[in-house]
């Protein structure tokens, strides 16, 4: 039967809305990272951590029904790693010219290009 019940329809609508919210929050986070890299001394660790948390919260909300608890735990491990203040601080250490900061520069340039070409 191809017809959707009211409950399934509402779940699909909520999922679509949540997917749109996730996309918007992800793009905002990416643009923030690029901005922090392009405009020196604008890095705000608390703001970036908040954005990262909101992206992962929505991701878990969308995927929880479809994933095992072990996979949800893996998402949480990635969130913990990406939210680590010392990692974030090292990515935006404007005083150091390290391989990490050079990689961040390349990544930001490539992601900026994707955004400019409407790929993200």
N, C-alpha and C positions, 0 to 999 in steps of 0.2 A: 504494500500500500504506500503510495507516494505522498499521501496527505499527511500533513503534520498536525499533531494535536496542539491545543492552545499552550500547554506547558512547554512542549518542544519548541514551538515558535518563539515563546518568550525567552527561553534559554538561548536560542540562536540570536535573538535581538540583543540580549545582554552581552553575549560573547562578542558580537560584532562591535558593539559600543566599547567594550573593554579592549578589544583589539585596536580600535582607533585611539583610545586613550593611551595604550601602551606605545603605539607608534609615535604619538605626539610627545610623550614623556621621554622616549628614547631619543628622538630628534633634538629636543630641548637639551638633554644631557650632553649629546654629542656636540651641539653648537656651543655649549658652555665650555666644554673641554677645549675646543678649538679657540674660543675667545681667550681663555686663560693662557693658552700657549702663544697666541698672536699678540696679545696685549700684556706685556710684562707687568708683574706685580699686581695683577688683578685676581690671582688665584685665591679662592676661598674654600678651604677644606671642608668646612661644615656645610656649606651650600652644596658642594659637589657630592658629599656623602648623602645628603638628603635626597638629591636627585637620583643617585644610584639606588638608594633604598626604595624610592617610589617606583622605579622601573622594575626592580626585582619583586616588589610586593604585587604589582599587577601581573607580572609573568607567572608567579606562583598561583595567583588567583585564577588565571586562565588555564593553567596546565594541571592543577592539583587533581581534578577529576579524571584526567587522562593518563596520569603517571603514578608509578608506584611510590610509596613513601621514600624508598631509597633514592629514586631519581629527584624527588623534591629536596631531599637532603643534599644531593650533589649541587643543585641550584643554590642552596643556602651556603655551601662551601665556596662557590664562585663569588657570591655576593660578599662574603666575609673577606675573601682575598682582595677583591676590587675596592672594598671600602676601607682597607687598612690605611690608617692615617700616614704611617711612615712610607708606604708605597706611593700614595698620592703626593705627599710632600716631595719625594724624590723625583717624581715625574715633572714637577713644576719648580725645580730648583733653578732659578734664573741665574744664579751665581756660578753654577758648574756647567762645564761643557763635557758631558759624559756620553758614553755610548747610549745610555738610556734616553737622555734628552735628545740625542740625534735621532733615535728611533721614533720618539714621540713626534718630532718635527716631520719626519717622513709620513708617519701615519696620519697626522693632522692634515698635511697637504693633500694626501690621497683621499681622505674622507671629505675634505672641503670640496675637492673636485667632484666626488660622487653627489654631494648635496647640490652643487651648482648645476649639475646635469640631471637633477631630479631622479637620481637613482636611490636616494634615501628619503 
